[in-house]
Amino acid sequence: MEVEADKGGDWREVVRELCIVEPKSLATGGGASRLFGKFVDAGLVRQVGPTRILTPVRNLELPRHGGVEAWHLFALFDCALEGGFPTVILDYVVQVSLDSQAVSSDPRESFLMNQSLVEAWCEEVALYLRREFHSLVETMDPRSQEFTHKGPWIEKVLSSLQAVFEVLAKPAASSAAGDKAPAFLRCSDQVTLVLEACKTCNWFCREGLVQMLPSSPRSKGRGGRSKGGKGSFIEDLLSELGLGPEVYPFGSFLDALTKIFLVDKGETSAKTGTLHGKKKAFLYYLIDIGCEEATVTSFAAEFDLTSAECAAIRAYCLVDSQDAASIDEACLIFPSITKQINHTKVIQALMALGRSQNALDIIRSRLDAGIFPTMEEALLSLECKGLYEGFLHCRELWEGATDDACFAIAEQCTRTWSERHGAKGKVLELPFNAKEETCLSDSALPLYLVTRRRYREAQEALKKGKGSSNGPDREMTDMLRSLIETAMSVVPAET
């Protein structure tokens, strides 16, 4: 950055020449060194030692391989990157490094054309920018002018660098890198994470949240005693990122930034789904420190989160607070966003809080949307219902089942309901169909069949139930057998 103050008046022409130069010429006939000389004259770069060049991005050391030409080429790439012209580097990659026809009999020129040279430059710049950002968040006051100036600059350069990584990291390109491919791909992931962290940091500062809000979740209300506790929603969000519940609550927004985006787990962690999960975890933190709806909306727009996702995270935070009023508010939100929530976990949480009716509302909203419940949802819903409601619930499951998995859920739910209410005489009055009858408990089925004058079937059911650990006891069995024999001798069986 220091060299910008020394720019000559013709620097725009030099940058323009870099942008329109034929890419292959940078690798042949000393082309990179000639153009580098013009950048020196214009004040864009400066050699400050025998093996060091000051570029607009960094102090550039003489590379181990490629000599002066590679050194000058790297300096030009630095200038293109800082100036927001990554296409200069992309053109070089596509038209030279990846072009099998771009060859030279000169060993040095051949080396300059090699893809590994550009990868080495990418990794060096990535390492430098990552260190710069870590230094920014670890050593500088986020309220300082230097912080608010350097953050956007790092974001700009990282964005350009990411574009280069995306081209080089494609399967066809990475296969040519041999043993270097895994390390290069990991470096690409790290650039993505640091860029996301930098964007988040800059957004936080632009919104003025550093001055307006407390730095950590509040000790009461939404930042209450359940944070990070067993079964909390923030624990689930962090677990998806490979983080334990002990990291929450975060000490400050920089602490949140570091733990969510910058903690190196030694694994690839910049996949789309995981990156989206990191954004949701940070959104939870924003809501927990008391950000207003406008701020949450701004974050969602900036980082591609839908309004339904924001509502789900807000509801999670409200339930985690364990505050009655907050839970009431969450219960108003959940039924309208059932596709965005972990509905099984939400239903379990509400049941544990004694909000069975609210849990039932969520299940109903899913059924109304034509979504067949999971086994857990079907059984949890049954917990909320009495005898008749339970019967109708099982009937709805049978009618809505479309495949073997759904029929299995309907059967299990009916069996559970039957075992719970089988001893009640009112069960016998209900209009079961053929499939539902097979799910009646051993204690209920024989008597149910007797009331319908299906005596022979009742006898068979009694025989099956006799050997079952769940069958009626011997006294009840003998009484029922006697009743069936008597009935069969005096009352004609139903045909």
ZIWO-V897050 format. One record per residue. N is the residue number from 1. RES is the residue in one small letter. PSI is psi in whole degrees, -180 to 180 (* if undefined). OMEGA is omega in whole degrees, 0 to 359 (999 if undefined). D_LAST is the distance of its C-alpha to the last C-alpha in Angstrom with 1 decimal. Layout:
# ZIWO-V897050
n=(N;N)
res=(RES;RES)
psi=(PSI;PSI)
omega=(OMEGA;OMEGA)
d_last=(D_LAST;D_LAST)
This chain:
# ZIWO-V897050
n=(1;2;3;4;5;6;7;8;9;10;11;12;13;14;15;16;17;18;19;20;21;22;23;24;25;26;27;28;29;30;31;32;33;34;35;36;37;38;39;40;41;42;43;44;45;46;47;48;49;50;51;52;53;54;55;56;57;58;59;60;61;62;63;64;65;66;67;68;69;70;71;72;73;74;75;76;77;78;79;80;81;82;83;84;85;86;87;88;89;90;91;92;93;94;95;96;97;98;99;100;101;102;103;104;105;106;107;108;109;110;111;112;113;114;115;116;117;118;119;120;121;122;123;124;125;126;127;128;129;130;131;132;133;134;135;136;137;138;139;140;141;142;143;144;145;146;147;148;149;150;151;152;153;154;155;156;157;158;159;160;161;162;163;164;165;166;167;168;169;170;171;172;173;174;175;176;177;178;179;180;181;182;183;184;185;186;187;188;189;190;191;192;193;194;195;196;197;198;199;200;201;202;203;204;205;206;207;208;209;210;211;212;213;214;215;216;217;218;219;220;221;222;223;224;225;226;227;228;229;230;231;232;233;234;235;236;237;238;239;240;241;242;243;244;245;246;247;248;249;250;251;252;253;254;255;256;257;258;259;260;261;262;263;264;265;266;267;268;269;270;271;272;273;274;275;276;277;278;279;280;281;282;283;284;285;286;287;288;289;290;291;292;293;294;295;296;297;298;299;300;301;302;303;304;305;306;307;308;309;310;311;312;313;314;315;316;317;318;319;320;321;322;323;324;325;326;327;328;329;330;331;332;333;334;335;336;337;338;339;340;341;342;343;344;345;346;347;348;349;350;351;352;353;354;355;356;357;358;359;360;361;362;363;364;365;366;367;368;369;370;371;372;373;374;375;376;377;378;379;380;381;382;383;384;385;386;387;388;389;390;391;392;393;394;395;396;397;398;399;400;401;402;403;404;405;406;407;408;409;410;411;412;413;414;415;416;417;418;419;420;421;422;423;424;425;426;427;428;429;430;431;432;433;434;435;436;437;438;439;440;441;442;443;444;445;446;447;448;449;450;451;452;453;454;455;456;457;458;459;460;461;462;463;464;465;466;467;468;469;470;471;472;473;474;475;476;477;478;479;480;481;482;483;484;485;486;487;488;489;490;491;492;493;494;495)
res=(m;e;v;e;a;d;k;g;g;d;w;r;e;v;v;r;e;l;c;i;v;e;p;k;s;l;a;t;g;g;g;a;s;r;l;f;g;k;f;v;d;a;g;l;v;r;q;v;g;p;t;r;i;l;t;p;v;r;n;l;e;l;p;r;h;g;g;v;e;a;w;h;l;f;a;l;f;d;c;a;l;e;g;g;f;p;t;v;i;l;d;y;v;v;q;v;s;l;d;s;q;a;v;s;s;d;p;r;e;s;f;l;m;n;q;s;l;v;e;a;w;c;e;e;v;a;l;y;l;r;r;e;f;h;s;l;v;e;t;m;d;p;r;s;q;e;f;t;h;k;g;p;w;i;e;k;v;l;s;s;l;q;a;v;f;e;v;l;a;k;p;a;a;s;s;a;a;g;d;k;a;p;a;f;l;r;c;s;d;q;v;t;l;v;l;e;a;c;k;t;c;n;w;f;c;r;e;g;l;v;q;m;l;p;s;s;p;r;s;k;g;r;g;g;r;s;k;g;g;k;g;s;f;i;e;d;l;l;s;e;l;g;l;g;p;e;v;y;p;f;g;s;f;l;d;a;l;t;k;i;f;l;v;d;k;g;e;t;s;a;k;t;g;t;l;h;g;k;k;k;a;f;l;y;y;l;i;d;i;g;c;e;e;a;t;v;t;s;f;a;a;e;f;d;l;t;s;a;e;c;a;a;i;r;a;y;c;l;v;d;s;q;d;a;a;s;i;d;e;a;c;l;i;f;p;s;i;t;k;q;i;n;h;t;k;v;i;q;a;l;m;a;l;g;r;s;q;n;a;l;d;i;i;r;s;r;l;d;a;g;i;f;p;t;m;e;e;a;l;l;s;l;e;c;k;g;l;y;e;g;f;l;h;c;r;e;l;w;e;g;a;t;d;d;a;c;f;a;i;a;e;q;c;t;r;t;w;s;e;r;h;g;a;k;g;k;v;l;e;l;p;f;n;a;k;e;e;t;c;l;s;d;s;a;l;p;l;y;l;v;t;r;r;r;y;r;e;a;q;e;a;l;k;k;g;k;g;s;s;n;g;p;d;r;e;m;t;d;m;l;r;s;l;i;e;t;a;m;s;v;v;p;a;e;t)
psi=(-24;-31;-17;-32;-18;12;136;175;-18;18;-30;-38;-37;-43;-39;-40;-38;-38;-28;-2;146;121;-42;-28;-20;-20;-9;147;27;26;-40;-39;-39;-46;-34;-39;-37;-36;-35;-46;-34;-7;12;-30;161;130;119;8;172;-29;24;133;135;114;172;-14;-43;178;113;116;154;124;157;-32;150;-16;-156;-39;-44;-38;-46;-38;-42;-39;-40;-40;-39;-44;-43;-40;-50;-32;-6;29;63;-17;-27;-45;-39;-42;-39;-42;-49;-44;-15;-63;-39;0;113;-18;-14;91;165;147;-15;122;-39;-44;-39;-39;-40;-30;-12;142;-33;-26;-45;-37;-41;-41;-44;-46;-37;-48;-40;-44;-42;-47;-37;-43;-39;-41;-42;-42;-38;-50;-20;-25;-19;149;120;-12;-4;157;-35;-40;-49;-17;-42;-34;-54;-34;-44;-41;-43;-47;-41;-38;-43;-41;-38;-37;-38;-44;-41;-36;-45;-26;-1;149;-44;-35;-43;-26;-27;-8;-8;-130;-18;-17;-50;-43;-39;-42;-38;-40;-39;-42;-41;-38;-44;-44;-45;-39;-43;-40;-41;-43;-43;-43;-46;-38;-44;-42;-40;-34;-8;20;-25;-40;-26;-28;157;156;-14;161;147;150;-17;171;-125;-21;34;-163;-17;-3;127;2;169;129;0;156;-33;-33;-41;-43;-42;-37;-37;-22;5;20;144;164;-17;-16;-14;141;149;148;-27;176;-31;-35;-42;-44;-46;-48;-33;-44;-31;-9;122;110;1;18;164;123;25;19;156;-47;-43;-40;-39;-38;-35;-40;-41;-36;-40;-36;-40;-45;-43;-44;-38;-28;4;21;142;167;-37;-38;-43;-42;-40;-44;-43;-43;-37;-33;24;45;135;162;-33;-39;-42;-42;-38;-45;-40;-44;-39;-46;-39;-43;-41;-24;-22;16;132;-46;-39;-39;-38;-43;-41;-38;-24;-24;-43;-47;-23;-5;36;-25;-14;-11;161;86;-36;-45;-40;-44;-43;-42;-43;-38;-42;-27;3;19;56;-37;-39;-38;-41;-36;-39;-44;-41;-40;-33;-41;-41;-29;4;20;119;134;157;171;-43;-43;-42;-43;-37;-39;-39;-34;-28;-1;154;-160;-57;-41;-36;-40;-46;-35;-46;-38;-42;-38;-45;-43;-30;-9;136;-10;178;-38;-42;-41;-36;-39;-43;-40;-46;-40;-41;-40;-43;-44;-42;-42;-31;-35;6;-28;-9;132;-28;-21;-36;-18;-11;146;81;146;-180;-42;-40;-34;-38;-14;-3;149;160;-28;-26;-33;-48;-47;-36;-43;-35;-43;-19;12;33;70;-42;-41;-37;-40;-45;-41;-36;-40;-44;-40;-24;-40;1;141;-17;5;170;155;170;-40;-44;-36;-46;-42;-43;-37;-42;-40;-41;-44;-41;-45;-40;-25;-21;-21;126;139;151;132;*)
omega=(183;186;182;181;184;182;175;183;184;184;179;179;180;178;179;179;178;183;184;182;177;189;184;182;178;182;185;174;180;182;181;182;179;180;177;178;179;178;176;180;181;178;180;176;179;176;186;178;181;182;183;176;175;178;177;182;192;166;186;179;177;182;182;183;176;176;185;181;178;179;180;178;178;179;178;177;177;180;179;181;181;180;181;179;180;180;176;181;180;178;179;180;186;187;181;186;183;181;181;180;181;183;178;177;178;183;181;178;179;178;179;181;185;180;182;178;180;178;179;177;179;183;179;181;179;179;180;183;176;178;180;181;176;179;180;185;183;188;186;176;182;178;183;179;180;180;183;177;185;180;178;179;178;179;181;183;178;179;178;181;180;178;178;179;183;178;182;184;177;183;182;181;185;181;180;184;176;183;182;187;181;180;180;179;177;178;178;178;180;176;180;181;180;178;180;178;181;178;180;180;181;178;181;181;179;181;180;185;180;182;191;190;173;187;182;178;183;184;178;179;186;176;191;194;184;184;179;181;181;177;181;182;177;177;179;180;180;180;178;180;181;181;179;182;184;182;182;7;177;182;181;180;176;176;177;180;182;185;181;188;194;178;184;180;181;181;174;186;181;177;187;182;180;179;177;178;177;178;181;177;178;177;177;179;180;180;183;178;171;179;180;183;181;179;178;179;178;179;180;180;182;188;170;172;181;179;179;177;178;179;179;180;177;180;176;181;180;179;180;182;181;179;186;181;179;179;176;180;179;181;176;183;191;185;183;184;186;180;184;186;169;192;179;179;180;180;178;181;180;177;180;180;181;180;184;180;178;176;179;178;179;179;179;181;177;178;178;179;178;181;179;185;172;178;181;181;182;180;177;178;179;179;184;190;175;184;186;178;179;178;180;178;179;179;178;178;179;182;182;182;182;180;184;180;179;179;178;178;179;180;181;180;179;178;179;178;182;180;181;187;187;182;182;182;184;178;184;183;187;185;180;171;187;181;182;179;183;182;179;181;180;181;185;188;181;181;177;181;179;181;178;178;176;192;181;177;179;177;180;179;179;180;180;182;183;182;183;178;180;183;179;180;188;181;179;180;180;180;182;179;179;179;181;181;179;181;182;182;184;183;179;181;178;181;999)
d_last=(96.4;100.1;101.2;100.0;103.1;105.3;103.8;106.4;106.4;105.2;102.0;99.7;101.3;100.7;97.1;96.7;98.3;95.9;92.9;94.2;95.7;94.3;92.2;93.6;97.1;96.4;96.1;98.9;102.7;102.7;100.9;99.3;102.6;104.4;101.8;101.8;105.5;104.9;102.4;105.1;107.6;105.2;104.6;100.9;101.3;104.1;105.0;105.8;106.6;107.0;103.3;101.8;101.0;100.0;97.4;95.6;92.7;94.3;97.1;96.5;97.8;99.0;95.9;96.1;95.7;96.9;100.2;101.8;99.8;96.5;97.9;98.9;95.6;93.8;96.0;95.3;91.5;92.0;93.8;91.1;88.4;90.2;91.0;87.4;87.8;85.4;85.3;88.7;87.1;83.9;86.1;88.0;84.8;83.2;86.4;88.2;86.2;83.1;85.0;85.6;88.5;90.4;92.6;96.2;98.6;99.9;98.1;98.4;97.1;94.3;93.4;93.5;91.0;88.5;85.3;85.9;88.9;86.9;84.2;87.0;88.3;84.8;84.3;87.7;87.2;83.7;85.1;87.9;85.7;83.2;86.1;87.4;84.2;83.7;87.3;86.7;83.8;85.3;88.9;89.2;88.6;85.8;87.8;90.9;92.1;92.2;88.5;87.5;89.8;88.9;85.1;84.8;87.3;85.3;82.1;84.0;85.2;82.0;80.1;82.5;82.3;78.5;78.7;80.8;78.4;75.4;77.2;78.4;75.2;73.2;71.8;74.2;77.1;76.2;75.7;79.4;80.3;79.4;79.5;80.3;77.0;75.0;77.8;78.4;74.7;74.8;77.9;76.1;73.3;75.9;77.6;74.3;73.7;77.3;77.3;74.1;75.7;78.9;77.1;75.3;78.5;80.4;77.6;77.8;81.5;81.4;79.1;81.6;79.1;81.7;83.8;81.0;78.4;78.4;78.3;75.3;72.0;72.5;72.2;70.0;67.2;66.0;68.2;66.8;66.0;62.9;64.8;64.1;61.9;58.8;56.0;58.2;57.9;61.6;61.0;58.3;60.7;63.5;61.4;60.6;64.3;64.9;66.4;65.8;65.2;68.7;70.4;69.1;70.5;73.1;76.7;77.6;76.7;78.8;77.0;73.7;75.0;76.3;73.2;70.7;72.7;75.6;74.4;74.6;71.6;72.9;70.0;69.4;68.2;68.8;65.6;64.2;61.3;63.5;66.2;63.8;62.7;66.4;66.7;63.7;65.2;68.5;66.8;65.1;68.7;70.0;67.4;67.9;71.7;71.0;71.5;70.8;68.3;71.0;72.0;68.5;68.1;71.4;70.3;67.1;68.9;71.5;69.1;66.1;63.6;61.1;60.7;57.2;58.6;61.3;58.8;56.7;59.9;60.9;57.6;57.8;61.3;60.2;57.4;59.8;62.2;59.9;61.3;58.8;60.2;60.2;56.6;55.7;57.5;55.8;52.3;53.3;54.2;51.3;48.4;50.6;51.6;48.5;49.4;52.7;51.9;50.6;47.5;46.0;49.4;49.7;46.3;47.1;50.5;49.3;46.7;49.5;51.6;48.9;48.2;44.4;44.1;46.6;44.8;41.6;43.7;44.7;41.2;40.1;43.1;42.2;38.6;39.9;42.2;39.2;40.2;37.3;38.2;39.2;37.4;40.2;39.8;36.0;36.3;39.4;37.7;34.9;37.7;38.6;35.3;33.4;29.7;28.6;31.2;30.3;26.7;27.9;30.5;28.0;25.9;29.2;29.9;26.7;27.3;31.0;30.7;32.1;32.8;32.0;34.5;32.9;29.4;30.9;32.4;29.2;27.4;30.3;30.6;27.0;27.3;30.6;29.2;26.3;28.8;31.0;28.5;25.7;27.1;26.9;24.1;24.2;22.8;19.3;19.5;20.1;17.8;17.8;16.8;15.9;19.6;20.4;17.8;19.7;22.8;21.9;24.2;23.5;24.1;21.6;18.6;17.4;17.7;16.2;12.9;13.2;13.7;10.4;8.8;8.3;10.7;11.3;12.1;14.2;16.0;16.9;18.1;20.1;21.8;22.8;24.0;26.0;28.5;28.8;31.9;29.9;27.2;27.1;29.9;29.7;29.6;26.7;24.8;25.5;24.5;21.1;20.5;21.4;19.1;16.1;17.3;17.9;14.6;12.8;15.3;15.2;12.0;8.7;6.3;3.8;0.0)
